[in-house]
């Protein structure tokens, strides 16, 4: 939580992540391809900012969990996930625990 009147800074960053996910089928009456998944991995990042506290390189480990759906007779997949991260090393202004990462994706699969 930031103190009242504190300023925050958002900085562009580039990251590269690798993860392992275990997927399990969720039984549905229509036998749709609906799955839950869980796993984890590691991220390496680089950020650029006018605020030196948000500039630099870092690494983090993360967990991930979510739901995955593949539309029948279509190469489209929809995913929703949550991915908390713990930074091992990071720019000085980064908080060590980041729990607010939610994701939605629509993908073409082949």
C-alpha positions as CSV (number, residue, x, y, z in Angstrom):
1,X,0.0,0.0,0.0
2,X,1.3,3.4,-0.9
3,X,1.1,6.3,1.6
4,X,-1.4,9.1,0.9
5,X,0.1,11.5,-1.6
6,X,2.9,9.1,-2.7
7,X,3.7,9.0,-6.4
8,X,4.1,5.7,-8.2
9,X,5.9,5.2,-11.5
10,X,5.1,2.9,-14.3
11,X,8.0,1.9,-16.5
12,X,8.2,0.0,-19.8
13,X,9.8,-3.4,-19.3
14,X,10.7,-6.4,-21.4
15,X,10.6,-9.9,-19.9
16,X,11.4,-13.5,-20.9
17,X,9.7,-16.3,-19.0
18,X,9.8,-20.1,-19.0
19,X,7.2,-22.2,-17.2
20,X,5.9,-25.7,-16.7
21,X,2.2,-26.2,-16.5
22,X,0.2,-29.3,-15.6
23,X,-3.2,-29.4,-17.3
24,X,-6.2,-31.5,-16.2
25,X,-9.5,-32.0,-18.0
26,X,-12.6,-30.8,-16.3
27,X,-15.5,-33.2,-16.9
28,X,-18.5,-31.5,-18.5
29,X,-21.8,-32.9,-19.7
30,X,-20.9,-32.0,-23.3
31,X,-17.3,-33.2,-23.1
32,X,-15.9,-29.8,-24.1
33,X,-12.2,-29.3,-23.9
34,X,-12.2,-27.3,-20.6
35,X,-9.2,-27.6,-18.4
36,X,-7.7,-26.2,-15.2
37,X,-3.9,-25.8,-14.9
38,X,-1.2,-25.0,-12.4
39,X,2.5,-24.7,-12.5
40,X,5.4,-22.2,-12.1
41,X,8.6,-20.9,-13.6
42,X,11.1,-18.1,-13.8
43,X,11.2,-14.7,-15.4
44,X,14.1,-12.4,-16.4
45,X,13.3,-8.8,-17.0
46,X,14.8,-5.5,-18.0
47,X,13.1,-2.1,-17.3
48,X,13.9,1.4,-18.5
49,X,12.7,4.5,-16.6
50,X,13.4,8.1,-15.9
51,X,13.1,7.1,-12.2
52,X,16.3,5.1,-11.4
53,X,14.5,3.0,-8.8
54,X,12.5,1.4,-11.5
55,X,15.4,0.9,-14.0
56,X,17.5,-2.2,-14.3
57,X,17.4,-6.0,-14.6
58,X,15.8,-8.6,-12.4
59,X,14.7,-12.2,-12.0
60,X,11.6,-13.6,-10.3
61,X,10.0,-17.0,-9.7
62,X,6.3,-17.3,-10.2
63,X,3.4,-19.7,-9.7
64,X,0.5,-19.8,-12.2
65,X,-3.0,-21.3,-12.1
66,X,-6.1,-20.8,-14.3
67,X,-8.7,-22.2,-16.7
68,X,-8.3,-23.0,-20.4
69,X,-11.0,-23.6,-23.0
70,X,-10.7,-24.8,-26.6
71,X,-13.7,-24.2,-28.9
72,X,-15.0,-27.3,-30.7
73,X,-14.3,-27.4,-34.4
74,X,-12.2,-24.2,-34.2
75,X,-8.5,-23.4,-33.7
76,X,-9.4,-20.8,-31.0
77,X,-8.4,-21.1,-27.3
78,X,-9.3,-18.8,-24.4
79,X,-7.4,-18.7,-21.1
80,X,-7.7,-16.9,-17.8
81,X,-4.9,-17.1,-15.3
82,X,-3.4,-15.7,-12.1
83,X,0.4,-15.4,-11.8
84,X,1.9,-14.1,-8.5
85,X,5.7,-13.4,-8.6
86,X,8.4,-13.2,-6.0
87,X,11.4,-11.2,-7.1
88,X,14.9,-12.7,-6.4
89,X,16.6,-9.6,-7.8
90,X,15.0,-6.5,-9.1
91,X,15.4,-2.7,-9.5
92,X,15.3,-1.1,-6.0
93,X,11.8,0.3,-6.2
94,X,10.1,-3.0,-7.1
95,X,8.2,-4.6,-4.3
96,X,9.5,-8.2,-3.5
97,X,6.1,-9.8,-3.9
98,X,3.8,-9.0,-6.8
99,X,0.3,-10.7,-6.5
100,X,-1.8,-8.6,-8.9
101,X,-1.0,-10.2,-12.2
102,X,-4.2,-11.5,-13.9
103,X,-4.2,-12.5,-17.5
104,X,-6.7,-13.2,-20.3
105,X,-5.6,-14.6,-23.7
106,X,-7.3,-15.5,-26.9
107,X,-5.0,-17.7,-29.0
108,X,-4.8,-19.5,-32.4
109,X,-3.8,-23.1,-31.8
110,X,-2.5,-25.7,-34.3
